[in-house]
Amino acid sequence: MTQKMMIIDTDCGIDDAQAIMLALAAPNVKILGITCCFGNTDVDNVCQNVLRVLSVCQRTEVSVFRGAATSLVTAIKPFKEHFGTDGLGDVLEDRNSETWKKQIQEEHAVNALIRLVNENQGQVSLVTLGPLTNLALAVRLDPGLPQKLKDLYIMGGNMEGKGNVMPCAEFNFFMDPESAYIVLEEYLCPTHLATWEFTCRHKLSWEFFDEMTNQDTAVSQFMKTITSKCWAYSREPGPNIKDVLFGPGFVSYDAYAVAACLDSSIITESVVCAVRVETQGELGRGLMAMDPVCRLNKSHRVFVMKTCDLSKFSAMLMASLQQP
């Protein structure tokens, strides 16, 4: 079986951490590198979070690259509420240590992304779990980059006009709408989108979450620790917009994009259409508009995930916390 080559671009919060664990646990997958971007927290915390996940999973051979520290046009501060100020629930020690900097590659994430794709043309699956700033910068430096990818998987955007940080905008796209616009206009490779509403409509039970995190492994205990004091993982009724709109349950947002990349059969139905990201407006900035009737007159179509095989997906999540 041909080995799948993958690059993960992340703003590593708790759900990113689980998505990375999913990729690390998958058989016959080679992760060429993990590129870091601001988002859930600042980019230095993101780098440390990725290194911590790799250490827990005993996969420190995977290269980590520091990337964009802010959005392309408008300086937006990293979001430090949903998953804590450090992105991993504010429960880990050694945050004041400088030793992590020696483990980060000197090459900038954007340069690394361009190099790794060019070295493996037509073979790389790029999975993005945060704001799309690194990808937008990469296509400006190498306009032919998208055509050299095998495919692109994005967790971000929305399909019903519902938002989680604004009335109409999903977090990853809202944090850098210009970059999201560039990527969805200029990355003409096969593109698959796991929107916020899609992930919320395929939530899992808290009983499953407890079973998954109570396994007797270091990775499972790590997941249990980083979610232990995080309000986003609280079962109590509160201000979580996900619960208000879709009801209570556990959603590992970024893991859906990784799972779809690893096993396409997990996605049982997609909407194939053109999309465009809105960069203007007080309420609409960051909104992804879907165009099923071709009013935008765009030739490029993307696959917007609609339904998911939850049995397969939950089995993958469970297995990912059984390593090493």
Disulfide bonds with the S-S distance in Angstrom:
none
